[in-house]
Amino acid sequence: MIEYRDVGKRFPDGTVAVEHFDLVVPSAKITVLLGSSGCGKTTLLRMVNRMVEPTTGAVLLDGVDVADEDPVALRRRIGYVMQNAGLMPHFNVLDNIATVPRMQGEPKRAARASATALLRTVGLDPEIAQRYPSQLSGGQQQRVGVARALAADPQILLMDEPFGAVDPVVRGELQRELLRLQRELAKTVVFVTHDVDEALLLADHIVVLGARGRIRQVDTPDEIVGHPADDFVASFIGTDRGKRALRIQQTPAGPVVVDESGRTQGRLIESSSETMSGTT
């Protein structure tokens, strides 16, 4: 479990990124920090592995203050995926993935065997194992980045807008892959994004952030869309516009759901329970 206790961050130039932030991140779930640029979400994420040190307050992992842990050892047991994958260009795919286990003392052959298995786990063909990052597509690089983050079997996976630099089709594939991995591996994932649709798709819980890391609402995607806490959340989520401002329209073929522009988003069908109740 990750816990933030009255955390604040003031940078040397005087910029206050976060102040008085309190949050408990549940284990084995995907928690998404959602907010616009500059709201402090990446700062909060990087406090977990001490890439950023809080000015005030504390971040705890299973009740232990991360400030009391060696930062290098801490980072090696926490998976971290960034937007540009961050692969080492002079290492091939297999050695990129095996880096952390090797640093932790795992024999080279065993680390490479585990890395090969992880390629399959993230949906890649092991035949790319000897390629270098420059020989991979953007989507492949991101999958390798996820595999590397999982290589030491961490309980915590930090993801900082990991799919923001790929095209929409690949982004959708990577999002679905993350959901599959989470079902199979049950990691504690903290995911940073400014994309509302991505947050609603991936999250078990969403933390909507305002300026300086102020929490405006923490809830499930369904509750945030259905019951936004205030006008700020409603506006940010867009409950009153676009594809979330939906209404039913009758057509000769039956009722359909349309957005605010009248574009059809889907059709209404009877659920199996409604069908059964109508036939009994």
DRENZA-390787 format. One record per residue (C-alpha): x, y negated, z. Coordinates in pm, 1 decimal, m for minus. Each point is the difference from the previous one (the first is absolute). Layout:
BEGIN
X / Y / Z
...
This chain:
BEGIN
0.0 / 0.0 / 0.0
119.9 / m349.8 / m86.7
m90.3 / m285.7 / 232.5
61.7 / m371.7 / m38.1
m11.7 / m192.4 / 327.3
m34.6 / m377.5 / m22.8
251.0 / m9.5 / m284.9
125.6 / m325.3 / m147.8
264.7 / m94.3 / m254.4
161.4 / m339.3 / m53.5
274.6 / m12.5 / m262.5
316.1 / m212.3 / 45.2
m135.1 / m272.8 / m229.9
m293.8 / m44.3 / 236.8
m257.4 / 186.0 / m210.5
m251.0 / 187.0 / 217.4
m95.4 / 317.7 / m186.8
m193.0 / 175.2 / 275.9
m129.7 / m94.7 / 340.4
m185.4 / 188.7 / 276.2
m56.2 / 314.8 / m205.0
m148.1 / 303.3 / 176.7
m88.4 / 325.3 / m174.6
m3.6 / 374.3 / 58.5
60.6 / 199.8 / m318.9
m160.6 / 345.6 / 23.0
206.2 / 307.8 / m74.3
m44.0 / 210.7 / m315.0
m207.8 / m269.1 / m173.7
57.4 / m261.4 / m270.4
m14.8 / m349.0 / 146.6
11.7 / m281.4 / m255.3
121.1 / m350.6 / 85.1
m195.4 / m215.6 / m244.1
51.6 / m368.4 / m56.5
120.7 / m269.4 / m234.0
366.6 / m83.1 / m57.4
167.4 / m157.7 / 301.0
m242.1 / 133.9 / 261.2
269.6 / 204.9 / 176.1
m94.6 / 352.7 / m109.4
345.5 / 100.6 / m128.3
162.7 / m155.2 / 306.8
m223.6 / 214.0 / 220.4
76.8 / 312.5 / m201.5
376.1 / m48.9 / 24.6
m16.1 / m46.6 / 375.1
m80.0 / 370.7 / 32.2
342.4 / 108.5 / m129.4
183.8 / m307.3 / 130.7
72.4 / m149.9 / m340.4
m157.0 / m305.2 / 164.9
37.1 / m63.0 / 372.4
m294.3 / m164.1 / 179.1
68.8 / m328.2 / 173.5
m253.5 / 82.3 / 270.7
m190.4 / 308.2 / 106.7
79.3 / 363.2 / m77.7
m64.8 / 278.2 / m249.1
m34.0 / 346.6 / 150.7
12.9 / 345.9 / m156.2
m168.3 / 258.3 / 220.5
46.2 / m234.0 / 295.1
369.9 / m74.2 / m61.3
111.7 / m353.2 / m90.5
181.5 / 14.4 / m334.6
238.0 / m268.5 / 134.2
145.9 / 269.3 / 228.3
86.4 / 226.8 / m294.3
298.3 / m4.8 / m231.5
m127.2 / m171.4 / m317.6
185.3 / 231.6 / m240.6
m127.3 / 314.8 / 170.3
m348.5 / m152.0 / 15.7
m6.9 / m73.9 / m373.4
115.2 / 348.3 / m86.8
m302.2 / 152.6 / 170.8
m252.2 / m240.0 / m152.4
m85.5 / 21.9 / m369.5
7.8 / m328.6 / m189.7
m126.5 / m68.1 / m353.3
34.9 / m341.7 / m161.3
m139.4 / m152.7 / m318.0
300.5 / 60.6 / m224.1
73.7 / 351.9 / 138.0
348.5 / m112.1 / 110.4
174.5 / 305.2 / m146.1
379.7 / 10.1 / m12.8
86.6 / m37.6 / m368.6
322.6 / 203.4 / 16.1
m172.7 / 301.9 / 161.1
m210.8 / 243.4 / m198.2
m357.7 / 73.4 / 105.2
91.3 / 301.3 / 212.7
271.8 / m182.2 / 191.6
m221.0 / m306.0 / 50.2
m258.0 / 217.2 / 172.9
258.2 / 196.9 / 199.3
178.2 / m310.9 / 133.5
m161.2 / m24.8 / 344.2
9.3 / 374.3 / 81.9
368.3 / 2.4 / m97.9
64.6 / m298.7 / 229.5
m170.5 / 194.3 / 278.7
240.9 / 288.3 / m46.1
m202.4 / 237.1 / m214.3
220.5 / 216.3 / m226.8
15.8 / m118.6 / m360.8
m155.2 / 314.1 / m147.0
m292.0 / m0.7 / 245.2
m61.3 / m373.3 / m50.9
m9.1 / 42.3 / m376.0
m232.2 / 299.4 / 25.7
m239.4 / m205.1 / 212.6
28.3 / m288.9 / m246.5
m96.0 / 229.6 / m287.7
m306.9 / 116.2 / 191.6
m93.6 / m362.0 / 71.6
1.8 / m80.2 / m371.2
m284.6 / 247.0 / m38.8
m172.6 / m142.0 / 307.7
m16.6 / m347.5 / m156.8
m110.9 / 135.1 / m337.2
329.9 / m7.4 / m190.7
159.4 / 273.1 / m208.1
329.5 / 118.2 / 155.3
156.9 / m24.9 / m344.7
56.6 / m373.1 / 64.4
222.5 / 77.9 / 300.9
323.1 / m83.8 / m182.0
m123.4 / m322.3 / m155.5
96.8 / m343.5 / 128.4
m250.0 / m271.6 / 101.2
59.1 / m193.5 / m323.2
m121.1 / 305.4 / m193.8
m336.4 / 8.2 / 179.3
m325.0 / m185.6 / m57.8
m124.3 / m239.8 / 266.2
m254.9 / 252.0 / 122.5
261.3 / 275.2 / 21.5
231.7 / m228.2 / 196.2
m274.9 / m72.8 / 251.4
m74.9 / 370.4 / 42.3
368.9 / 65.0 / 61.1
m7.6 / m283.1 / 254.1
m287.8 / 169.5 / 181.0
183.5 / 334.7 / m10.9
310.2 / m162.9 / 149.4
m210.1 / m156.3 / 276.8
m140.5 / 345.2 / 81.8
334.2 / 181.2 / m15.9
72.0 / m9.3 / 373.8
m361.9 / 104.9 / 76.3
m82.1 / m324.3 / 184.1
m319.5 / m36.5 / 195.9
m24.8 / m366.3 / m105.9
m0.6 / m127.7 / m357.4
26.0 / m376.4 / m63.3
m109.7 / m115.2 / m346.4
56.4 / m361.3 / m105.8
m214.0 / m67.4 / m310.0
151.1 / 314.7 / m153.7
m218.0 / 8.7 / m311.5
m4.7 / m370.3 / m82.8
261.3 / 11.1 / m276.0
m154.6 / 270.2 / m220.4
m280.1 / m23.1 / m256.4
m362.7 / 58.9 / 106.2
m19.7 / 355.3 / m138.0
315.0 / 113.9 / 179.3
m109.5 / m187.6 / 310.6
m323.4 / 197.7 / 7.8
192.9 / 325.2 / m35.0
233.2 / m93.0 / 285.0
m290.4 / m100.4 / 223.6
m168.7 / 335.3 / m58.4
330.1 / 174.4 / 65.4
37.8 / m178.6 / 333.4
m348.8 / 107.7 / 106.7
81.6 / 360.0 / m93.6
327.6 / m9.9 / 191.7
m173.3 / m145.6 / 303.8
m258.1 / 279.4 / m2.3
278.4 / 257.7 / m16.1
262.1 / m156.2 / 229.7
m202.3 / m214.2 / 246.0
264.2 / m270.0 / 45.0
m52.6 / m327.6 / 182.9
4.9 / m246.8 / m289.2
19.8 / m379.0 / 28.5
m66.7 / m145.4 / m344.1
37.3 / m367.3 / m94.8
m197.4 / m147.6 / m289.0
m173.2 / m318.3 / m112.6
m224.3 / 202.6 / m233.4
m348.5 / 42.8 / 144.1
m95.8 / 288.2 / m228.6
315.2 / 189.9 / 94.3
m69.3 / m49.9 / 369.3
m359.0 / 118.4 / m30.4
109.3 / 309.2 / m193.0
287.2 / 110.5 / 222.7
m73.9 / m107.2 / 354.5
m145.8 / 183.4 / 293.5
22.1 / m335.3 / 176.0
59.0 / m347.0 / m141.7
153.9 / m288.1 / 192.3
m104.6 / m323.9 / m169.6
256.4 / m268.6 / 78.5
m25.2 / m375.7 / m9.0
278.8 / m253.5 / 42.9
286.7 / 91.0 / 237.1
m116.2 / 357.6 / 29.4
m327.6 / m90.6 / 164.7
m230.0 / 301.3 / m6.5
m336.3 / m90.7 / m148.9
m143.6 / 351.3 / 2.3
111.9 / 358.9 / 61.5
m241.1 / 261.4 / m126.6
m72.8 / 271.8 / m251.4
m40.2 / m100.6 / m364.4
m375.3 / 67.2 / 17.5
m44.5 / m225.9 / 302.0
212.9 / m280.8 / m141.8
m198.2 / m6.7 / m324.0
m335.9 / 55.4 / 167.7
54.1 / m214.4 / 309.1
279.4 / m255.1 / m45.4
91.1 / m162.3 / 330.9
m16.5 / m358.1 / m128.0
m7.9 / m217.0 / m310.8
376.4 / 30.5 / m43.7
m18.5 / 380.0 / m26.4
m308.1 / m9.6 / m222.1
169.7 / m244.0 / m235.8
329.4 / 187.4 / m5.2
m165.7 / 336.4 / m65.0
m231.1 / m159.4 / m255.1
m327.0 / 141.2 / 126.2
m189.0 / m279.7 / m175.6
154.7 / 30.0 / m344.7
127.0 / 228.2 / m272.7
m36.5 / 373.3 / 30.4
m88.3 / m16.3 / 370.3
m303.6 / m223.7 / m56.4
m218.7 / 278.0 / m135.1
m371.7 / 26.1 / m70.3
m233.8 / 256.0 / m147.8
m136.1 / m59.8 / m347.9
m276.0 / 204.5 / m159.4
61.2 / 128.3 / m352.5
m196.4 / 233.7 / m231.8
245.7 / 274.1 / 97.5
m47.1 / m61.6 / 371.8
152.0 / m225.6 / 267.9
363.1 / m110.5 / m34.3
230.5 / m200.3 / 222.5
134.0 / m324.6 / m148.4
248.1 / m260.4 / 123.6
m47.6 / m376.0 / 25.3
60.2 / m36.3 / m376.1
m258.5 / 261.6 / m86.6
260.5 / 260.9 / m101.3
m104.9 / 354.2 / 73.2
216.4 / 162.6 / 267.4
m184.1 / 330.2 / 33.3
m338.5 / 164.3 / 18.4
m206.9 / 115.6 / 294.0
m46.0 / 372.7 / 41.8
m192.7 / 194.9 / 258.0
204.8 / 162.9 / 272.3
m35.2 / 373.9 / 49.0
m183.6 / m60.6 / 329.3
m250.3 / m232.7 / m168.6
m54.4 / 249.9 / m278.2
m55.5 / 282.0 / 247.3
m238.3 / m204.4 / 214.8
m200.6 / m89.1 / m309.6
m48.5 / 363.7 / m90.7
m106.1 / 135.1 / 337.6
